[in-house]
Amino acid sequence: MKEFAEMILRAAKVTYHAGPRCLVSGIDFTLGPGEMVALLGPNGAGKSTVLKLLCGELRPSSGTVVFGGKPLGQWAPRELARRRAVLPQQAMVPFEFSAMEIVMLGRSPHGDAGKCVGMVLEAMEWTECRHLAQQSVGTLSGGELQRVHLARVLVQIGLRASGSVRCLMLDEPISNLDLSHQHGALRIAREIASQGAALLVVLHDLNLAAQYADRIVLLKQGRIVAAGTPSEVLCTELIGEVFGVRARVIKNPVCGSPAVFLES
Amino acid sequence: MESPGRMRASSMKRGRGLFLLGLAAALACLSMVALCVGAVKIPPREILEALTGRALDAKLETVVWHLRVPRVLLGIMVGAALSVAGALMQGLFRNPLADPGLIGISSGAALGAVFVITLGGVVLPEAPLLSDMRLLPVSAFVGALIVALIVQRLAATSGYTSVATVLLVGIAVNSLATAVIGLSTFLATDTQMRALSFWMLGSLGAADWKMIGIAAPFCLGLTAVAPLFAPALNAFALGEAEAGHLGYSIERTKKLLIVVTAAGVGACVAFTGLIGFVGLVVPHLVRLWIGPDHRWLVPGSVLLGGILLTLADTIARTVVAPAELPIGILTAAFGGPFFLLLLLRARRRALWG
């Protein structure tokens, strides 16, 4: 049981059926404090579904998900929201909230939004959207909106290490960002992890995952094909098996992690 | 990059408290005006005397206490309830075009009410239960609730609301309601028919203290609990799943919202008929002034809804005096074009989906 408590998130034999179709099966997964795990796989591999199962948005057909030592279903929603923030792929905001109001919503589970203006502005500084604070979200570009939402989930779990469990689950948080902001967002994620928070990030870019994540989980057709450190997982054979491409892996001169290139 | 439109959010936020105070003051003044004007013009001083029981003229006191005061109170109550219902439905369906009338909730309430008014009288003329006024809001509530649940079931699948579906369900329910109401006018006596068609157009003319007493728990109940939903509705704007991740119980919130809205709208429709577009126009105007934050939007809608309906009713009973214009005609005449304007705006923002 001790091992259970030490892991922030632990999933065992999670399977999910939608009607007769089995979308996800046999997911065994753990996420520990201070760890940043990237979930990779081709389109339709079930990355978002796995994330939804692990965060409780979907209920597994079978299997269990335990968060902070307690099955997900036993958490009071508000208590869970204070410890864990989830950033789904974005839908549009129908009303003209200002960017800052959106970030402030991140504090609603704590009920202290009024007292957290400093934290809100700092988070917006981190994700480089401070200058957008008073703008209506309807006028923001996709990338700007994504940075605003990233700031929102950051303030939800707090910017600094606290006594309690902290966990961030991000579904393609950098899909609309430019090169510099992609790295910026992942550096923030890394920083949060180094404070002891647990991070699960769905990504598409193998090289960014290799550079920033501690572990990579490769998903294909709803199953985990491989999981391990970037250098264990990112090899020609596995990439070929999962993505159906011929890849060459070299060493990234910047950080020493594997770097993947495709044979033309 | 920095066009004035992009910076509007900040200017909207300033002076929210002042805005609400202004609305409250306007509502108070307008209520006074509404008490003064009518078939008999009564000066404000005499109104105050009548209200404080110091009136010299007993007839005048009767006019004020038993005709004008209930009517103004009913107008404020109904305006507030319909506007708040609109604000709640717009937040719930994540769409600024939702309105109890347009999405069929009012028609559902009308169905329930008509059922009691005429069919009850025709089929079971001697049934004492059906002739009881207290049954009206209950049956209207049931009708409104059924429609609201259907709309929610059909439109809000997988955390994503289709506006087109919401409005189409509204069309379907509205035509069904028209059919049933048509059938009951066919069965009704001449007097019933006249009463029904006036009721369909909406009127505060029947206001009395008994009606206020029965409608108040429903309307005031909706108005009183609506602010409790404000934080959840702010989170709903991000999406249903996101609201869940922010710690709100989505299913429970949705169900409660629909029940209280149906109760409020049901009571309004039961006693004042179909007064359309108030729930659409009022929250929109409030948002233009103080932004979309529901913690301010809800009280703003309460006040502005009271103001607009009192104003509309005052116009309705003075413009063709001594006759009265059904108030629903007025709100539709102003609300219809307003809705078209919103549709055009929404299309530009690609809200259809």
Chai-1 contact restraints between the chains, C-beta under 6 A:
chainA,res_idxA,chainB,res_idxB,connection_type,confidence,min_distance_angstrom,max_distance_angstrom,comment,restraint_id
A,E57,B,A241,contact,1.0,0.0,6.0,A-B,restraint_1
A,P77,B,G247,contact,1.0,0.0,6.0,A-B,restraint_2
A,P77,B,S249,contact,1.0,0.0,6.0,A-B,restraint_3
A,R78,B,G247,contact,1.0,0.0,6.0,A-B,restraint_4
A,A81,B,L246,contact,1.0,0.0,6.0,A-B,restraint_5
A,A81,B,G247,contact,1.0,0.0,6.0,A-B,restraint_6
A,V86,B,H245,contact,1.0,0.0,6.0,A-B,restraint_7
A,P88,B,A241,contact,1.0,0.0,6.0,A-B,restraint_8
A,A91,B,G239,contact,1.0,0.0,6.0,A-B,restraint_9
A,V93,B,A237,contact,1.0,0.0,6.0,A-B,restraint_10
A,P94,B,R94,contact,1.0,0.0,6.0,A-B,restraint_11
A,P94,B,N95,contact,1.0,0.0,6.0,A-B,restraint_12
A,F95,B,A237,contact,1.0,0.0,6.0,A-B,restraint_13
A,F95,B,P292,contact,1.0,0.0,6.0,A-B,restraint_14
A,E96,B,P292,contact,1.0,0.0,6.0,A-B,restraint_15
A,F97,B,P292,contact,1.0,0.0,6.0,A-B,restraint_16
A,S98,B,A9,contact,1.0,0.0,6.0,A-B,restraint_17
A,L105,B,N234,contact,1.0,0.0,6.0,A-B,restraint_18
A,L105,B,A235,contact,1.0,0.0,6.0,A-B,restraint_19
A,S108,B,P231,contact,1.0,0.0,6.0,A-B,restraint_20
A,S108,B,L246,contact,1.0,0.0,6.0,A-B,restraint_21
A,P109,B,L246,contact,1.0,0.0,6.0,A-B,restraint_22
A,P109,B,G247,contact,1.0,0.0,6.0,A-B,restraint_23
A,Q134,B,A9,contact,1.0,0.0,6.0,A-B,restraint_24
A,Q134,B,S10,contact,1.0,0.0,6.0,A-B,restraint_25
A,Q135,B,R6,contact,1.0,0.0,6.0,A-B,restraint_26
A,Q135,B,A9,contact,1.0,0.0,6.0,A-B,restraint_27
A,S136,B,A9,contact,1.0,0.0,6.0,A-B,restraint_28
A,T139,B,R6,contact,1.0,0.0,6.0,A-B,restraint_29
